[in-house]
Amino acid sequence: MDPKHRLILRRRRRDLVESLNPGDICDGLLSKGIFTKDMIEEIQSKATRRDQARQLVTDLEMRGHQAFPAFMECLRETGQDDLAELLQSGDGAPLPPSIQVQPSLIVLPSQNPKYTEKPDRPDLTAPVVLPLRPGSLPVPKPLSPPSEKQRMRQNRPRRDSIQCYKMDASPCGICLIINNVDFEPASELQDRKGSNIDCDKMEKRFKALNFEVIVKRNLKSKYIRHEMSSLAKRDHSAYDCCVVIIFSHGTEANHNRFPGAVHGVDGPAVPVQIITNYLNGQNCPSLQGKPKLFFIQACGGGEKDTGFEVSPDEVEPSLGGIDDQTDAIPLSSSSDSLSTSDELDARATLPTPSDILVSYSTFPGYVSWRDTQAGSWYVENLDLVLEENVATDDLVTMLMMVNDAVSQISAKGLYKQMPGSFNFLRKLLYFQSSQS
């Protein structure tokens, strides 16, 4: 698909998901060669109209350069002229004449985030998308006969578009939250004031996303492992997903996949790599092929990021609270950080961790900031982005929005923070939404 048309679909995705009637245009897209029968069946398998519309738009972005004009034609043929006009207003070029479209090569989408309008909050800043001026997009050139190379490529077997994870079970899955706030004096770690605010936000948010939420508080390191082992031994056959959220002090740790470690309230740390291993396909068969999501609010190390200078037009600084603290602990040198001799369910060397995503509140090696009165920067923005965008956007896109929002906050007017993810998902992931 032409980049300009893909941009229009992404800018109008919310409107399409809310108003599009997929059943009316599937036959047209099939007859014009834009979609295959398998793709139509995948769309029709979705439980709600909104989910069907979301899948249709996602697939449409990955088709050839004739997909958008054919989609516009189908909208007009089925009486959905309002949507056609809405898309046309973002194009600036006249619609091409009706044509029968042959199947074309699939173009995989770029991972550019979908930007939202700037929230009306003084401490959260997101990029503002300016409307395109009429005529600002180029008029497509007339189609030329395919070259010999193009004809050869068209004869190759066509790959279907990236699919979405099944996420319609009720409940969708289990969400385990570990909230370490009160640390034992012997640990020499400070209590994490403000963490209960983060915990309450995520508990409410994932209940709203139709997860069965389990909250565990103030766990020693061995009990963090115990809870993960218990979660891995449960039967997840009726679920579509599993989520683990951890609030604690953190540190660096040796690893070969996922960096960092989180501390129990008694002091010793459990590597994130060990935590994820409990739920991989080998240790938890009932979650094979299903997304396993980990959200870690903890420091990745002790360095403080002072940022770098940018143009005033590129970023609008936002100050953190006066009570900002970090969750940093020095680099762990414990030889037990990856020891699994007493934990058969947690092996350090396992196959590639497919269907796992680990979202960190900060870049490995750096501190993570937390306001003792308002909670952490990362969780506050994660909760806000999920609230405003879960009905229309996939998880990876929303995490990019969180990254951008957090990156523009400053602690004490000086220090910065950059969240990030280690993503081994194979498909797009859309959470259930009460608006569906």
C-alpha positions, 0 to 999 in steps of 0.5 A: 500500500502507498505510504500516504494511504497507510497514513490515512488509515492509521489517522482514521483508524478510530473512526473506522473501528467505531463505524465500519460494517465489515460484513458489507464489504468483505465480498467486495474486497474478495471479488476485487482480489484484495483479500483471500478467503482465509483472510475473510474467514479470519475477520468473520471469526472475531466475536464483535463488529469492532474486532472485525473492523479492527482486523479488516483495517489491519489486514488492509494496510498490508495489501498492495497499492490498489487496496486503498482505492478498492476499499474506497470503492467498496465503501461507496458501493455499500452505502458507507459514503460518510466513511469514504468522504472521511478518508477522502478528506485526508487524501487530497487526491481524487478517487481513481476510476472503478477497476477490478484489482488483481491480487498483489504482493503483500507489503509488511507494515512499518512499526511507526506508532500511532500518535494521539493528540496531546493530553490536557495534562500539564505533566504528560506530553505527547506529539501533536499531529497537525492536519494535512492541508488539501493537496499536500499529498502527491497525486498517484501516477498512472499505472504502468505495465508491469516489468518482467521482474514484477511479473516474476515476483507476482508469480511467487506464492503470496504470504497472508498478512500478519495476524492477531492473537486470539484475545476473546476468552472470558476472562482473557487470562490471569494477571499476577501483580507483585507489589513490593513496598515494605522492605526488611531492615536487613535488606538495606533497601528503602520502602517504596512509597507511592507503589500502592498507587501504581498497584491500584491503577494496574489492578483496576486497568487489567480488570477492565481488560477482562483479566482475573487479577491476583495481587501479592504484596511484599514477597521475599525473593523465594516467594517471588519464585514460588508465585511464578512457579504456581502460576506456571503450574496452573491450567491456562487452556481456557485463557488467551493470555497471561500478564505479570506485573512487578513493582519493586527495587531493581538492579542489573544482572547477568543475562543472555536474553532479558536484562535486570533483576527485581528484589524481594523484600528480604534483599536478594534479587530474582533475574527477570530472565528467570521470571520469564522462563517460568512461563515459556512454552517448555515450562508452561505447556498450556500457554504455548503459542499464547502471549505472555506479557511482563511489565517491570517497574524497577530500576535497571541499574544505578545510572541517572540519565541527564538527557541531551539537548534538542530543538525546542520544537522537538520536545516540550519539557515536563517536570516530574514531582518534587517527591521523585525517588528511584528504584535503583540498587547497585549491580548484583554480583551474586553468583546465585543470580542465575542459579537454578539448582533448586528450581526445576521450573526455572532453567536459564538455558531454554529455546527462543522465548517466542510469544513473550514481551517484557516492558521495562520502565527504564533502559537497562542500567538506568534508574526508574523514577517514582513520585511518592505521591502520584506513583511512577512515571511509567505506570501513570503513562501506561495506565493513561495510554491504555485508557485512551487507546486500547479500543483501537491500537495494538500493544506495541503501538501503545508502548511506543506512546508510553515511551514517548510520554515518559521520555519528555518528563524531567526529574528535578528539572534534570534527570530523564527516563526512557522505557523500552521493551524486549519483544518476542511476540509473533502477532499483533495483540489487541486487548479486549475493551469495554467499548467493543 
